[in-house]
Amino acid sequence: MGATKDSLRQTIESLTEEQARQTLDFVRSLQNDKDYARLRRLLGGNPAFKLPPRDHQFRDVKPVEVPGTPASKLLIADRR
């Protein structure tokens, strides 16, 4: 199992029953539901999350041009 999943498992162990229920609802919404209203209902009241308005337009960002091989390609090559 990956380090992220191990960390998540340890964090979940320390949650209260209510926090665990809310977390489970959130995870299920990620797996099954892409509905913005549902996510807003689940996360909107939590100050840890800042949701943009539904009609928010994200702007395109151009990658920075640098010499050499991009790190993402180096990482992929290293994993192979």
N, C-alpha and C positions, 0 to 999 in steps of 0.2 A: 504494500500500500504506500502511496506517496506521502511526502511530508505534509502537504496541505491537508490531506484527508485525516492524517493522524492528529494534526493540530486541531482540526475541526471536531474530531471525536473527543479530544480532551476538553475542549471548550464546552461542548454540549453536556458533558458529564457534570459540569459545574452549574448548569442552568437550573432554575426552579421549574416546577411542573408547568406553570403558566408560560414562562419564557420558552420552554421546549415546545409547547403547543403552538405558540406564535411562530417560532422558527420553522416548525414542520409545515405550517400553513404557507409560509413564505416559500419554502423549498418546493412544495407541491405546485405553487403558482408559477415558479420558474420552469418546472417540468411540463406542466399541462396548460398553462394559460398565459397568453401574451396580451391579455386585455389590460389596457392602461388604467381604466377605472378601478379594476380590482387591485392592481399594484398601488394605486394612489390611496385606496382605502386601507390597504395593509401597511403601507409605509408612510403615508402622508402625515400622520400624527407623531411619527418618531423623529426627534430632532437630529438623529444621526444621518438621516437621508434628506437630501434636497432635490426634489423632483422638478424638472422644468415644466412649463405649461405644455399642454397637449399640442398646441400649434407652433411650438418652438421650432425654428428653422436653424439647423446646425450648418455652419459654413464649412466648405471644403478646405482642407489644409493640405498644402503641397509639402512633400517631404523635403528636408534640407539636402542639398546636393553636396556631397563630400567625396574626396578622392578615396579610392580603395574599395574593397568589397564590403557591402552592408553587413552589419552584425547579424541580422536575421539569417542571411545566407550562410555566414560562417557557422552559426549555431546549427543550422540544418545539416550542413556538411559534416560537422563534428558528431552529430547524433547518428549519422549513417555510418 
